[in-house]
């Protein structure tokens, strides 16, 4: 399973909000929500993000086996909540 929990950390380190990334790459809100839910995201979107953030795909996503998927899901939720707290 592919997980995207690294994206939030990368955005935070660069001082970029998800909504700003969404606008700069022309992605829909549902596409951006797929990152938080670890659902399918087209490679064309991954490519746009990597160009925009000057990074590699491995900087925003990872492969985990199904046993680790639940842990990764919780880590993604924690990262998202931490990002929201910093915006407050």
TORFI-972290 format. One record per residue (C-alpha): residue in three letters; x, y, z; residue number from 1. Coordinates in pm, 1 decimal. Layout:
BEGIN
(node "Ala",(X,Y,Z),NUM),
...
! end
This chain:
BEGIN
(node "Unk",(0.0,0.0,0.0),1),
(node "Unk",(125.5,347.0,-86.8),2),
(node "Unk",(99.9,605.3,191.1),3),
(node "Unk",(150.3,980.0,166.9),4),
(node "Unk",(220.4,1075.0,528.0),5),
(node "Unk",(552.7,1236.5,431.2),6),
(node "Unk",(377.6,1507.8,228.3),7),
(node "Unk",(249.7,1698.9,531.4),8),
(node "Unk",(593.6,1702.9,690.8),9),
(node "Unk",(755.0,1823.3,369.3),10),
(node "Unk",(498.9,2100.1,326.2),11),
(node "Unk",(546.3,2208.7,686.1),12),
(node "Unk",(924.9,2219.9,649.8),13),
(node "Unk",(887.7,2438.9,340.5),14),
(node "Unk",(622.7,2661.9,499.6),15),
(node "Unk",(362.9,2574.5,237.0),16),
(node "Unk",(-5.8,2512.8,309.6),17),
(node "Unk",(-186.0,2225.5,138.4),18),
(node "Unk",(-438.7,2465.5,-10.8),19),
(node "Unk",(-157.9,2669.6,-166.2),20),
(node "Unk",(-4.7,2354.8,-315.5),21),
(node "Unk",(-346.6,2255.8,-444.8),22),
(node "Unk",(-385.2,2587.3,-625.2),23),
(node "Unk",(-30.4,2593.0,-762.7),24),
(node "Unk",(-59.5,2248.1,-922.7),25),
(node "Unk",(-424.2,2282.9,-1026.1),26),
(node "Unk",(-548.3,1984.5,-824.0),27),
(node "Unk",(-904.8,1936.8,-708.2),28),
(node "Unk",(-999.7,1932.2,-339.3),29),
(node "Unk",(-1090.6,1562.9,-369.4),30),
(node "Unk",(-746.0,1482.9,-508.6),31),
(node "Unk",(-582.2,1657.2,-214.8),32),
(node "Unk",(-812.1,1469.2,24.5),33),
(node "Unk",(-688.8,1143.4,-126.5),34),
(node "Unk",(-344.1,1216.8,15.2),35),
(node "Unk",(-482.1,1231.7,368.7),36),
(node "Unk",(-678.6,912.0,312.2),37),
(node "Unk",(-389.2,728.2,142.1),38),
(node "Unk",(-608.7,665.3,-160.8),39),
(node "Unk",(-506.6,654.5,-526.2),40),
(node "Unk",(-339.0,967.8,-663.0),41),
(node "Unk",(-247.0,986.0,-1032.4),42),
(node "Unk",(121.9,988.9,-1118.0),43),
(node "Unk",(65.7,1311.8,-1310.6),44),
(node "Unk",(-26.3,1478.2,-978.9),45),
(node "Unk",(277.7,1325.4,-806.9),46),
(node "Unk",(488.8,1463.0,-1092.8),47),
(node "Unk",(342.2,1813.1,-1053.6),48),
(node "Unk",(402.0,1807.9,-678.3),49),
(node "Unk",(761.6,1694.6,-721.5),50),
(node "Unk",(824.3,1973.6,-972.4),51),
(node "Unk",(658.0,2232.5,-748.6),52),
(node "Unk",(838.7,2124.6,-430.9),53),
(node "Unk",(1165.4,2028.1,-603.6),54),
(node "Unk",(1160.1,1681.5,-448.0),55),
(node "Unk",(1152.4,1312.4,-534.8),56),
(node "Unk",(841.8,1089.2,-511.1),57),
(node "Unk",(1000.4,912.3,-214.8),58),
(node "Unk",(998.0,1243.7,-28.7),59),
(node "Unk",(616.9,1247.5,-27.7),60),
(node "Unk",(514.7,882.1,-38.7),61),
(node "Unk",(626.6,536.9,76.0),62),
(node "Unk",(528.2,175.8,40.2),63),
(node "Unk",(417.7,-10.6,351.7),64),
(node "Unk",(281.1,-361.0,376.9),65),
(node "Unk",(-78.8,-407.6,484.1),66),
(node "Unk",(19.2,-479.8,843.8),67),
(node "Unk",(184.0,-138.9,869.8),68),
(node "Unk",(-96.5,39.9,685.0),69),
(node "Unk",(-305.9,103.9,996.9),70),
(node "Unk",(-7.3,253.6,1176.2),71),
(node "Unk",(67.4,473.6,874.9),72),
(node "Unk",(-295.7,586.3,863.8),73),
(node "Unk",(-280.9,695.2,1227.3),74),
(node "Unk",(52.4,870.9,1170.4),75),
(node "Unk",(-102.0,1059.3,878.1),76),
(node "Unk",(-392.5,1169.9,1095.2),77),
(node "Unk",(-151.9,1285.8,1365.1),78),
(node "Unk",(55.1,1480.8,1110.8),79),
(node "Unk",(-257.9,1644.9,971.8),80),
(node "Unk",(-378.5,1744.6,1318.0),81),
(node "Unk",(-35.0,1880.3,1410.8),82),
(node "Unk",(-33.1,2089.2,1094.1),83),
(node "Unk",(-377.6,2227.2,1181.9),84),
(node "Unk",(-262.3,2313.0,1533.8),85),
(node "Unk",(31.3,2511.7,1400.0),86),
(node "Unk",(-204.1,2712.2,1178.2),87),
(node "Unk",(-413.9,2816.5,1479.1),88),
! end
